[in-house]
Amino acid sequence: MLPDKAVMNYSRFFTAVSAARKPSPIRIITELQQRSPPSVISLAGGAPNPDTFPFHSATVKVKNGASIVLDETTMKRALQYSASSGIPELLSWMKTLQRNLHNPPTASNSVAGGQMDICVTTGSQEGLSKTFEMLVTPGDNVLLDAPTYSGTLAALQPLGCNIINVPSDQFGMIPGALREILSRWDPADAKKPGSTVPRVLYTIPNGGNPTGASMTAERKADVYQLAREYDFLIIEDDPYYFLQFQKPWAPTFLSMDVDGRVIRTDSFSKILSSGLRIGFVTGPKPLVDRVVLHIQASTMHTSTFTQLMVSQLLHGWGQEGFLNHVDGVVEFYRKQRDAMLSSADRWLKDLADWHTPAAGMFLWIRLKGVADTQRLISEKALEKEVLLIPGGVFNIDSSAPSPFVRAAFSLSTPEQIDEAFKRLASLIKEAL
Ligand SMILES: Cc1ncc(COP(=O)(O)O)c(C=O)c1O
């Protein structure tokens, strides 16, 4: 029997590099200075004087007719260094959103007991790569369901870990298969020093990139139970959470996290802007703190300017306005998805198969009778002026053959999608 709530020993998860990170004294003073009243005279810190900067103020027009105004004073702040964890007003807005959407059990934990915390990252990619570097030591066994996001493989593989592929289908990772993999180990060994029991599981729970798979609530609950049994952490990489086509949205791992073993990456890339580079890491404070220490020593913080811009937008909208905007984005992608599905039906029915994605922006297509799509897509399709991604790039071993291609329904018009599939169909026929 597992206890209602485990006592987590976070230090056993940190790599030597992460454990060695110390707060930057200058960063601490900068953050203190920014929280101080104007009566405080600061000769500390190395911040430049924004009066010397060439920018004066900015007005950004929002499509709904509103404006985001960075007046002279706000602009000075926007152009200045800021806290490594993110600007306070964006953090508090996001913390409330996370509480309302996920109601994380960890919100009421003690700090040492893994209280939910959050930090801003420069896109969720920064959060992911820093999380991997915090947790993955060379030789570690890491669980994930491949094919997976190539950016994850790019961040994980150089860390020298052994990636174990957990079988999955259109409903995500299969808990029975995970249990089977884990049965090589004794759960009692998990906490022993030097144990090879995996300490990290990574998955994309909604609208997986590239497969479009979305994990059911039951599967998440089963995987979470296994995480408790074998004491591993779950990295929930969920940039397509807000692009779910069905409501109610699926419960997240974060919403089930009684122990404080889930670290979740969110992204504004698919709903507000990919170029502004705003993402979030939400998880137990001892883990988020380590990510922030890494930020202190690398980028120092996400652009203050973009954080202020996004924060003003969100405070102006309120949560309801934000979710209304998300609904509009979802409607757009739903139409795009449906257009892609009907073109796939028209041109590829006998040549390929696929499942309907419940979230995200990708259709994962298996070409029948094509053992590997690499040459077909990167040479032949290019000649016919149609760009797709051959499935192999999402495999743990990218040279392993893959009969799949990934088609994104985000950018092209329904007419272009139709023409692209027509060209793909003729290519497949030529190849057979
Ligand atoms: C699964 C997944 N994770 C993370 C990212 C990184 O997104 P960003 O850094 O723009 O937030 C992407 C981008 O496509 C993705 O598909």
The ligand as an SDF file (V2000), in Angstrom:
LIG
                    3D

 16 16  0  0  0  0  0  0  0  0999 V2000
    6.1340   18.9050  -27.9020 C   0  0  0  0  0  0  0  0  0  0  0  0
    6.8180   20.2120  -27.9230 C   0  0  0  0  0  0  0  0  0  0  0  0
    7.4460   20.6340  -26.8310 N   0  0  0  0  0  0  0  0  0  0  0  0
    8.0620   21.8290  -26.7910 C   0  0  0  0  0  0  0  0  0  0  0  0
    8.0660   22.6580  -27.8850 C   0  0  0  0  0  0  0  0  0  0  0  0
    8.7990   23.9650  -27.7790 C   0  0  0  0  0  0  0  0  0  0  0  0
    7.9240   25.0430  -27.8540 O   0  0  0  0  0  0  0  0  0  0  0  0
    8.2770   26.5150  -27.4090 P   0  0  0  0  0  0  0  0  0  0  0  0
    9.7230   26.5480  -26.9800 O   0  0  0  0  0  0  0  0  0  0  0  0
    8.0510   27.3640  -28.5950 O   0  0  0  0  0  0  0  0  0  0  0  0
    7.3730   26.8340  -26.2710 O   0  0  0  0  0  0  0  0  0  0  0  0
    7.4300   22.2580  -29.0610 C   0  0  0  0  0  0  0  0  0  0  0  0
    7.4430   23.1010  -30.2540 C   0  0  0  0  0  0  0  0  0  0  0  0
    7.0100   22.7810  -31.3070 O   0  0  0  0  0  0  0  0  0  0  0  0
    6.7800   21.0070  -29.0720 C   0  0  0  0  0  0  0  0  0  0  0  0
    6.1240   20.5470  -30.1410 O   0  0  0  0  0  0  0  0  0  0  0  0
  1  2  1  0
  2  3  1  0
  2 15  2  0
  3  4  2  0
  4  5  1  0
  5  6  1  0
  5 12  2  0
  6  7  1  0
  7  8  1  0
  8  9  2  0
  8 10  1  0
  8 11  1  0
 12 13  1  0
 12 15  1  0
 13 14  2  0
 15 16  1  0
M  END
$$$$
